[in-house]
Amino acid sequence: MKANRWWWCAAVCAVALGFQLGCQKSPSPTKPKAGPPAMASQTPAATPPLEGTKPPQKEIKPQVAEEKAKEKPAEKPAAKTAEPPSAEEKPAAKPAEEKPITKPAEEKPAAKPAESKSAPPAVVQVPLGLPPVPVPKDNPMTPEKIELGKMLYFDKRVSKDGTVSCATCHDPQMAWAEHTPTSTGIGKQVGPRNSPTVMNAAYATSMFWDGRAATLEEQATGPVENPIEMGHQMSQVVAQLGKIPEYHERFQKVFGTPVTKEGFAKAIAAFERTILVGNSPYDRFKAGDANALTEAQKRGLALFEKVGCADCHTPPLFSDYEFHNAGVGMDKPNPDPGRKEVTKKDEDMGAFRVPSLRNVADTAPYFHDGSAKTLEEAVALMAAGGKDNPHRSPDFDTVRQAKITPEQQKDLVEFLKALSGPIPQVEPPKLP
């Protein structure tokens, strides 16, 4: 009996134990299902692997899709225009990359003042005190063009009888002018006007005493066809130079054409734009060197600015290139009409372009007719406000009213001497 009770008890215990184990191995299907969804909804990114079925995949798929979408625009930025997301096109940023190399940016050097309207530093060295050299867009500066222009400038064959060149009346050894009242052309004909210096002519807004030429290019051919100066015809000059092999080759290299009137003018103008003068004591004084001017020159500068001289002789070029009647030559039987000859206006009678005062001490004699032999004589006339005549410019009233004394005139002369800088020296080239 005891044995049977033991077996019965063992059996009962075995059944009870088996039932308990079975309950642990076979959890209720409803409880796990209720738990995981609650956890997935709260922290979907941390869902355990066993429970990561559809809900986690649905959240991962949008991320993968976004990454693929990001890769596609990066691979095809050129194929698609602005339709891909803007945030994805910015890394490619083709429009931003093209801006620095767009045509407007490349053409600016040919049109903006810094490069298109000024000579490249490598071609022209601008002295202290001068602004950048203005250059026309259609006539850029090149070493080859400047060299060609220099040859033409010194070549006497551009005159009808082969005796006169540009350098004859605008001689580098005479401060690029001529130390005679007026110039002599072919056949020893004497002209009516003094030869202005070529120095700093690059800055002038008009050419000749009466301003009849607007540019250096236009000015270059004028003397060639003037019957008193060179007495030639440009058509004949072009034909003559075209027969010279070296000139033909140089024009082809510089302009891509045979010898032409336009190329002739552009080459000479390019050369003349290199004839610059600055770095004077005045320039160094303005740059900070207090000892660059003498005491007399400093007094002259102060007076020059005070009495109105600088109104017409405006720094840094010391000319406004306007036209004024100072009465010079107006007392002659047949006075030079000056600007009136160009404009045909009575109010321009006897008016002439204001000359630059840079290196004025080196370019005697003075005025359009060379009537003032010395700088002192020229200063005295202007200090008096010019000569009275029906067309005298009222601009000279301020100077006249200042009643400049002889001692003050001496200071003005000394100051004008301080405007002289090193004169460019150019040796005549070997001509073909």
C-alpha positions as CSV (number, residue, x, y, z in Angstrom):
1,M,0.0,0.0,0.0
2,K,2.8,2.3,0.9
3,A,4.4,1.5,-2.4
4,N,1.2,2.2,-4.3
5,R,0.7,5.4,-2.4
6,W,4.3,6.4,-3.4
7,W,3.6,5.7,-7.1
8,W,0.3,7.4,-6.9
9,C,1.9,10.5,-5.3
10,A,4.7,10.3,-7.9
11,A,2.2,10.1,-10.7
12,V,0.2,13.0,-9.4
13,C,3.3,15.1,-9.0
14,A,4.5,14.2,-12.5
15,V,1.2,15.2,-14.0
16,A,1.2,18.5,-12.0
17,L,4.8,19.3,-13.0
18,G,4.1,18.5,-16.7
19,F,1.1,20.8,-16.7
20,Q,3.2,23.6,-15.3
21,L,6.0,23.1,-17.8
22,G,3.5,23.0,-20.6
23,C,2.1,26.3,-19.6
24,Q,5.5,28.0,-19.8
25,K,6.5,26.5,-23.2
26,S,3.1,27.4,-24.8
27,P,2.4,31.0,-23.9
28,S,-0.9,32.5,-24.7
29,P,-1.0,33.8,-28.3
30,T,-3.0,36.9,-27.4
31,K,-0.7,38.3,-24.8
32,P,2.5,38.6,-27.0
33,K,0.4,40.2,-29.8
34,A,-0.9,42.9,-27.5
35,G,2.5,43.7,-26.1
36,P,4.7,44.2,-29.3
37,P,2.4,46.6,-31.2
38,A,2.4,48.9,-28.2
39,M,6.2,48.9,-28.1
40,A,6.5,49.3,-31.9
41,S,4.3,52.3,-31.9
42,Q,6.3,53.9,-29.1
43,T,9.8,53.2,-30.3
44,P,9.7,51.9,-33.9
45,A,13.5,52.3,-34.5
46,A,14.3,50.1,-31.5
47,T,11.9,47.2,-32.4
48,P,13.4,43.8,-31.5
49,P,14.3,41.5,-34.5
50,L,11.7,38.9,-33.6
51,E,9.0,41.5,-33.6
52,G,10.3,43.5,-36.7
53,T,7.9,42.5,-39.3
54,K,5.9,44.9,-41.4
55,P,5.8,48.0,-39.2
56,P,9.6,48.3,-39.0
57,Q,9.9,47.7,-42.8
58,K,7.4,50.3,-43.6
59,E,9.5,52.9,-41.7
60,I,12.8,51.8,-43.3
61,K,11.6,51.8,-46.9
62,P,11.0,55.6,-47.0
63,Q,14.6,56.2,-45.7
64,V,16.0,53.9,-48.5
65,A,13.8,55.6,-51.0
66,E,15.0,59.0,-49.9
67,E,18.7,57.9,-50.1
68,K,18.1,56.5,-53.6
69,A,16.4,59.7,-54.6
70,K,19.3,61.7,-53.4
71,E,21.8,59.6,-55.3
72,K,19.9,59.8,-58.6
73,P,19.9,63.6,-58.9
74,A,23.6,63.6,-58.0
75,E,24.3,61.2,-60.8
76,K,22.1,63.1,-63.3
77,P,22.5,66.8,-62.5
78,A,23.1,67.7,-66.1
79,A,20.2,65.6,-67.5
80,K,17.6,67.2,-65.3
81,T,17.1,70.9,-65.0
82,A,15.5,72.4,-62.0
83,E,13.0,69.6,-61.3
84,P,15.0,67.6,-58.8
85,P,14.8,68.9,-55.3
86,S,16.6,72.2,-54.8
87,A,18.4,70.9,-51.8
88,E,19.9,68.2,-54.0
89,E,20.9,70.5,-56.8
90,K,22.8,72.9,-54.6
91,P,25.8,70.5,-54.1
92,A,26.1,70.3,-57.9
93,A,25.6,74.1,-58.1
94,K,26.3,74.3,-61.8
95,P,24.7,77.7,-62.2
96,A,26.9,79.0,-59.3
97,E,30.0,77.5,-60.9
98,E,29.3,78.9,-64.3
99,K,28.9,82.5,-63.1
100,P,32.7,83.2,-62.8
101,I,33.2,82.0,-66.4
102,T,30.1,83.3,-68.1
103,K,30.6,85.5,-71.1
104,P,29.8,88.7,-69.3
105,A,32.6,88.0,-66.8
106,E,35.0,87.2,-69.6
107,E,34.1,90.2,-71.7
108,K,34.3,92.6,-68.8
109,P,38.1,93.1,-69.3
110,A,37.2,94.4,-72.8
111,A,34.5,96.7,-71.5
112,K,35.1,97.7,-67.9
113,P,37.3,100.7,-66.9
114,A,39.8,98.5,-65.0
115,E,40.9,96.6,-68.2
116,S,38.9,97.5,-71.3
117,K,39.4,101.2,-70.9
118,S,42.8,101.1,-69.4
119,A,46.1,99.8,-70.7
120,P,47.3,96.4,-69.3
121,P,50.0,97.0,-66.7
122,A,52.3,94.6,-68.6
123,V,52.1,96.8,-71.7
124,V,52.2,100.3,-70.2
125,Q,53.8,101.3,-66.9
126,V,51.9,104.3,-65.5
127,P,54.1,106.7,-63.6
128,L,53.3,107.9,-60.1
129,G,50.6,110.5,-60.0
130,L,48.8,109.5,-63.2
131,P,45.5,107.6,-63.5
132,P,45.1,104.4,-65.6
133,V,45.5,105.0,-69.3
134,P,42.1,105.0,-71.1
135,V,42.1,102.7,-74.1
136,P,39.3,102.3,-76.7
137,K,37.6,98.9,-76.8
138,D,38.4,98.5,-80.5
139,N,42.1,99.3,-80.1
140,P,43.6,97.2,-77.3
141,M,47.3,97.6,-76.5
142,T,49.8,94.9,-77.5
143,P,53.6,95.1,-77.7
144,E,53.5,94.2,-81.4
145,K,51.0,97.0,-82.2
146,I,53.0,99.5,-80.1
147,E,56.2,98.6,-82.0
148,L,54.5,99.0,-85.3
149,G,53.2,102.4,-84.3
150,K,56.7,103.5,-83.2
151,M,58.0,102.6,-86.7
152,L,55.3,104.6,-88.4
153,Y,55.8,107.5,-86.0
154,F,59.4,107.9,-87.0
155,D,59.0,107.0,-90.7
156,K,59.3,110.1,-93.0
157,R,57.9,108.2,-95.9
158,V,54.4,109.0,-94.6
159,S,55.0,112.6,-95.9
160,K,54.7,113.4,-99.6
161,D,58.3,114.4,-100.1
162,G,59.8,112.0,-97.5
163,T,61.1,114.8,-95.2
164,V,58.6,115.0,-92.3
165,S,57.5,112.4,-89.8
166,C,55.5,112.6,-86.6
167,A,58.7,112.9,-84.7
168,T,59.7,116.0,-86.7
169,C,57.3,118.2,-84.9
170,H,56.9,116.0,-81.8
171,D,60.5,115.3,-81.1
172,P,61.4,113.0,-78.1
173,Q,64.5,115.1,-77.7
174,M,62.4,118.2,-77.3
175,A,59.9,116.9,-74.7
176,W,57.9,115.4,-77.5
177,A,57.2,118.9,-78.9
178,E,59.2,121.4,-80.9
179,H,61.0,124.5,-79.5
180,T,59.8,126.9,-82.2
181,P,56.7,129.1,-82.1
182,T,55.0,127.1,-84.9
183,S,56.0,124.1,-86.9
184,T,57.4,123.7,-90.4
185,G,56.1,121.1,-92.8
186,I,56.9,119.9,-96.3
187,G,58.4,122.5,-98.7
188,K,59.4,124.5,-95.7
189,Q,55.9,125.7,-95.2
190,V,55.3,127.3,-91.8
191,G,52.1,126.4,-90.0
192,P,50.0,128.8,-87.9
193,R,50.1,126.9,-84.6
194,N,52.6,125.6,-82.0
195,S,53.1,121.8,-81.8
196,P,51.6,120.5,-78.5
197,T,53.6,117.8,-76.7
198,V,52.6,114.1,-77.2
199,M,53.3,113.5,-73.5
200,N,50.2,112.4,-71.7
201,A,48.1,112.9,-74.8
202,A,46.5,109.6,-74.0
203,Y,44.3,111.3,-71.4
204,A,43.1,114.2,-73.6
205,T,39.4,114.2,-74.5
206,S,40.0,115.9,-77.8
207,M,43.1,116.6,-80.0
208,F,44.7,119.6,-81.5
209,W,44.4,123.2,-80.1
210,D,40.9,123.5,-81.6
211,G,39.7,120.0,-80.6
212,R,38.9,119.0,-84.2
213,A,39.8,115.3,-83.6
214,A,38.1,113.4,-80.9
215,T,40.6,110.6,-80.4
216,L,44.3,109.8,-80.9
217,E,43.3,107.5,-83.7
218,E,41.5,110.3,-85.6
219,Q,44.4,112.6,-84.9
220,A,47.0,110.3,-86.3
221,T,46.0,110.7,-89.9
222,G,45.2,114.4,-89.8
223,P,48.7,115.7,-90.2
224,V,49.4,113.3,-93.0
225,E,46.8,114.9,-95.2
226,N,47.3,118.4,-94.1
227,P,48.8,120.3,-97.1
228,I,51.2,122.3,-94.9
229,E,52.4,119.5,-92.7
230,M,52.9,116.3,-94.6
231,G,50.9,117.0,-97.7
232,H,50.1,113.3,-98.5
233,Q,47.0,111.3,-99.2
234,M,46.3,108.3,-96.9
235,S,45.4,106.1,-99.9
236,Q,48.8,106.7,-101.4
237,V,50.5,106.1,-98.0
238,V,48.7,102.8,-97.6
239,A,49.7,101.7,-101.1
240,Q,53.3,102.7,-100.6
241,L,53.7,101.0,-97.2
242,G,51.9,97.9,-98.5
243,K,54.7,97.4,-101.0
244,I,57.2,97.1,-98.1
245,P,57.3,93.4,-97.1
246,E,58.1,94.0,-93.4
247,Y,55.2,96.5,-93.0
248,H,52.9,94.1,-94.8
249,E,53.9,91.2,-92.5
250,R,53.6,93.4,-89.4
251,F,50.1,94.6,-90.3
252,Q,49.1,91.0,-91.0
253,K,50.4,89.9,-87.6
254,V,48.8,92.8,-85.6
255,F,45.5,93.3,-87.4
256,G,45.1,90.3,-89.7
257,T,44.9,92.6,-92.7
258,P,47.2,94.2,-95.2
259,V,48.2,97.8,-94.6
260,T,45.1,100.0,-94.0
261,K,44.3,103.5,-93.0
262,E,42.5,102.3,-89.9
263,G,45.4,100.1,-88.9
264,F,47.9,102.9,-89.5
265,A,45.9,105.2,-87.1
266,K,45.4,102.5,-84.5
267,A,49.1,101.6,-84.4
268,I,50.3,105.2,-84.0
269,A,47.7,105.9,-81.4
270,A,48.8,102.8,-79.4
271,F,52.4,103.9,-79.4
272,E,51.5,107.5,-78.4
273,R,49.5,106.1,-75.4
274,T,52.8,104.8,-74.0
275,I,54.4,108.3,-73.8
276,L,53.6,109.1,-70.2
277,V,55.2,111.5,-67.8
278,G,54.6,111.7,-64.0
279,N,56.6,111.0,-60.9
280,S,57.3,114.7,-60.5
281,P,58.3,116.4,-57.3
282,Y,54.7,117.4,-57.0
283,D,53.6,113.7,-57.3
284,R,56.0,112.7,-54.6
285,F,54.9,115.5,-52.4
286,K,51.3,114.4,-52.7
287,A,52.4,110.8,-52.0
288,G,53.7,111.9,-48.6
289,D,57.2,113.2,-49.2
290,A,57.1,116.6,-47.4
291,N,60.6,117.5,-48.7
292,A,59.8,116.9,-52.4
293,L,58.9,120.6,-52.9
294,T,60.9,123.7,-52.0
295,E,59.3,126.3,-49.8
296,A,58.7,128.5,-52.9
297,Q,57.1,125.6,-54.7
298,K,54.8,125.0,-51.7
299,R,53.7,128.6,-51.7
300,G,53.2,128.4,-55.4
301,L,51.0,125.3,-55.0
302,A,48.9,127.0,-52.3
303,L,48.4,130.1,-54.5
304,F,47.7,127.9,-57.6
305,E,44.8,126.3,-55.8
306,K,43.6,129.5,-54.1
307,V,43.3,131.9,-57.0
308,G,41.5,129.5,-59.4
309,C,44.3,128.2,-61.6
310,A,43.3,124.7,-60.8
311,D,39.8,125.3,-62.1
312,C,41.0,124.9,-65.6
313,H,44.4,123.2,-65.0
314,T,42.8,120.5,-62.9
315,P,45.0,117.9,-61.2
316,P,46.2,115.3,-61.7
317,L,46.5,116.0,-65.5
318,F,46.5,119.8,-64.9
319,S,44.0,120.3,-67.7
320,D,40.2,120.0,-68.0
321,Y,40.6,119.9,-71.8
322,E,37.9,122.5,-72.2
323,F,38.2,125.5,-74.4
324,H,38.7,129.1,-73.3
325,N,39.6,132.5,-74.8
326,A,42.5,134.1,-72.9
327,G,42.9,136.8,-75.5
328,V,46.1,135.3,-76.9
329,G,46.6,136.5,-80.5
330,M,43.3,138.3,-80.5
331,D,45.0,141.7,-81.2
332,K,46.3,140.5,-84.5
333,P,44.8,141.7,-87.8
334,N,43.5,138.2,-88.5
335,P,43.3,136.4,-85.2
336,D,43.1,132.6,-85.2
337,P,39.4,131.6,-84.8
338,G,40.4,128.6,-82.7
339,R,37.4,126.4,-81.6
340,K,35.0,128.5,-83.7
341,E,36.6,126.9,-86.8
342,V,35.2,123.6,-85.6
343,T,31.9,124.5,-84.0
344,K,31.1,127.6,-86.2
345,K,29.8,129.3,-83.1
346,D,30.7,133.0,-82.4
347,E,31.1,132.4,-78.7
348,D,34.0,130.0,-79.5
349,M,35.9,132.7,-81.3
350,G,39.6,132.6,-80.1
351,A,39.0,129.7,-77.7
352,F,41.6,127.1,-77.5
353,R,42.0,123.8,-75.6
354,V,43.5,124.1,-72.1
355,P,47.0,122.6,-72.3
356,S,48.3,120.3,-69.6
357,L,50.9,121.9,-67.3
358,R,52.8,118.7,-66.7
359,N,56.4,119.2,-67.8
360,V,55.4,122.7,-69.0
361,A,58.8,124.0,-68.1
362,D,60.2,121.7,-70.8
363,T,57.9,122.7,-73.7
364,A,58.6,126.4,-74.4
365,P,57.4,128.4,-76.3
366,Y,53.8,128.7,-75.0
367,F,50.2,129.1,-76.2
368,H,48.7,128.1,-79.5
369,D,50.8,130.5,-81.4
370,G,54.1,130.1,-79.4
371,S,54.0,133.8,-78.6
372,A,55.2,133.5,-75.0
373,K,58.9,132.6,-75.2
374,T,59.4,131.8,-71.5
375,L,57.4,130.3,-68.6
376,E,57.7,133.6,-66.7
377,E,56.1,135.5,-69.6
378,A,53.2,132.9,-69.9
379,V,52.5,133.1,-66.2
380,A,52.5,136.9,-66.2
381,L,49.8,136.9,-69.0
382,M,47.6,134.4,-67.2
383,A,48.1,136.0,-63.8
384,A,46.6,139.2,-65.3
385,G,43.5,137.2,-66.3
386,G,44.4,137.1,-70.0
387,K,44.0,139.9,-72.5
388,D,40.8,141.8,-72.9
389,N,38.7,141.1,-76.0
390,P,35.0,140.7,-76.8
391,H,35.2,136.9,-76.3
392,R,37.5,136.6,-73.3
393,S,36.3,133.8,-71.0
394,P,34.9,135.0,-67.7
395,D,36.7,132.0,-66.1
396,F,39.8,134.3,-65.8
397,D,38.0,136.9,-63.7
398,T,38.9,135.0,-60.5
399,V,42.6,135.1,-61.3
400,R,42.5,138.7,-62.3
401,Q,40.7,139.7,-59.1
402,A,43.3,138.0,-57.0
403,K,45.9,140.6,-58.2
404,I,48.8,138.3,-58.1
405,T,52.0,140.1,-57.3
406,P,55.4,139.7,-59.1
407,E,56.7,137.8,-56.1
408,Q,53.8,135.5,-56.2
409,Q,54.3,134.9,-59.9
410,K,57.8,133.7,-59.1
411,D,56.4,131.2,-56.7
412,L,53.9,130.0,-59.3
413,V,56.8,129.5,-61.8
414,E,58.7,127.5,-59.3
415,F,55.6,125.4,-58.6
416,L,55.2,124.7,-62.3
417,K,58.7,123.5,-62.5
418,A,57.8,121.0,-59.8
419,L,55.4,119.4,-62.3
420,S,58.2,118.1,-64.5
421,G,58.9,114.4,-64.3
422,P,61.4,112.1,-66.2
423,I,60.7,112.5,-70.0
424,P,60.3,109.2,-71.8
425,Q,63.3,108.6,-74.1
426,V,62.6,106.6,-77.2
427,E,65.3,105.9,-79.8
428,P,64.2,105.9,-83.5
429,P,63.7,102.2,-84.5
430,K,65.3,100.6,-87.5
431,L,62.9,101.0,-90.4
432,P,62.3,98.5,-93.2
